[in-house]
Amino acid sequence: MKHEILAPLAGKIMQLNIETGGKVEEDEEAIIIEAMKMETPIYSPCNGTVKEIKVKEGDTVEEDDVLAIVEE
Amino acid sequence: MRQYFEKMTEFGHPLKEGQIKRTEENVKQIKEEETKLAQEIERIKNVGLPEEKINARGQMTVWQRLEYLVDPGTWCPLHTIYNPQNNEEGTTNVIDGLGKISGKWAVIIGFDNKLYAGAWVPGQAENVLRATDLAKRLNIPLVWLVNCSGVKLPEQEKFYGDRRGSGTTFFRHAELEQMGIPVLAGIYGTNPAGGGYQGISPTVLFAHKDCNIAVGGGGILSGMSPKGFFDLDGAEQLIDAAKKYKVTPPGSAKIHFDETGFFRYVFEEEKGVLDGLKDYMKEMPAYNPKFFRVAEPKAPKFPAEDLYRLIPYNQKQVYNFDEVLSRLVDGSEHMEFRPEYGPEVYTGLCKVDGFLVGVIGNRQGYLGKGYPEYADYPGIGGKLYRQGLIKLNEFVTLCGRDRVPIIWFQDTSGIDVGDIAEKAELLGLGQGLIYSIQQTDVPMMLVVLRKGTAAAHYIMGGPTANRHNAFTLGVPTTEIYVMHGETAAVASYSRRLVKEKDAGRPLDPVIEAMNKLAQEYHDNSRPIYCAQHGLVDEMVQMDSIRNYLVAFAGAANQNPKSICPQHQMLLPRTIKG
């Protein structure tokens, strides 16, 4: 089953802690967005494998943009 | 009410492996700050004469006296590195804190007899007033270890006079006594003039056989030079007078036990004085803790060491406040007040050492879609919005009604700003919170977990709430300033940048000034700076926070001036619905 990691708010991608093909655990800090002077971590929704990463560090994203896809 | 309190809702989660791995650097950074603090504390302990030299005179140091007097494991030092006037000695020359004596909480303060025989020095009066304020707020005894040689004469102009000068202490003692708060004093050494009033102003005096208290000491008994200047003849007369009073200083134990009776007890041994204080403390007014406890004391379910990983040293990183709190309160249990409303602040009832406390803390991170409801921009934790402010007002008011002491945790960047926020009445709600705090009249304490910023630092139970805030703690991640240094640099220099640009002049000098200002803000908001300048009452290690919560909860419930029967409390019913 595939899960999308969405941007909860608009901001800049500050750090990617995942790589395509890599394993992630549920609630693992996958991506960090910088917005409103704060670094907001975005967590993996499930245990699984990172199928696709749609952003790179430094990208500006809007709320609800798909950042990555994790397959459970 | 055991159905409400004996077993509350558990919260918090154990750390995950990934979280442990990625926070190694965080642990290191926090421990480095704690090492700096430990070095400062060690420096204070070693100021003045070495312990061996004092002991060789047959005396104990103030540290040894405290160790003997205070029940093991209960000492919570305050103001250890406080030095608001930057004395060259690096200390205010008094040591104070909260501790138990014979099982009862007291504010304990003693002169450091290693330095100038415990003299008054700049900044000391403010330190002492903080201690008397604490006893007043918590309604618990103030216990003095008097050993005060009087004024450090070369710097008298810095603390002798003024509204809050060294003599103010004596009025504060009288005020405490009027309020029914006992002030006990163990008296050692030579205590002339100001030292004499330090000795006489408490309620019951326990004296060591070699001590004295006097209106004036031997050194001034020969008076001023009648000629208006000093010469050889005058010097010879002074030598004779000084020799005489060196042998018999005025106000000895013999005078004040046998003649005046000011000394209630005189003891042969130094430890005898402390034993006398211990015996007396057994009789001081205090409820049995079971009178107010709502459950048996329990340790938190998770270790305090987790705090080193849960609170990011990097001020820009968000974290989960609820996880932090779960490491500090009994059984990691709580009853959260209005969890669906005002998500930027946590409000809830918890237990500390079996006592009920109200807890308030800033939550961090993105607050979810559509919040704040009055704005078209997203809300981020650390800021206060309309709902949060309303919730804080309600919670504080209910704590006051139910006589529940409040523990605040700050990590706040301020109240939402701009015309949209003004229309949402945030200015009025902020001041409303100050009014709500003022009318509660319950003891409060504050831990500044990270940022204490802008007016939010005032309204969230900050030390400016003089009548309510018993004490404020800093931790290695604390920063206190009106705004972040970069924000301040922008506020101060943005117009100047425009002017220089329009005039075609180079921008480098302005940029340099901006960076300098930002750096100054950084340097002057560090945890040790905050503790030295009294922005916090003590900087503590992460794993010591709970000790202070226990001391606060116990002291606040030792002899409160008003009581709400547990079965008549409203707040738990409001939470249950």
Interface residues (C-beta under 8 A of the other chain):
Chain A: P8 L9 A10 N17 E25 D27 E28 E29 E34 A35 M36 K37 M38 E39 T40 P41 E63
Chain B: K16 G18 Q19 R22 N314 K316 Q317 V318 Q364 G365 Y366 G368 K369 P378 I380 G382 S413 H484
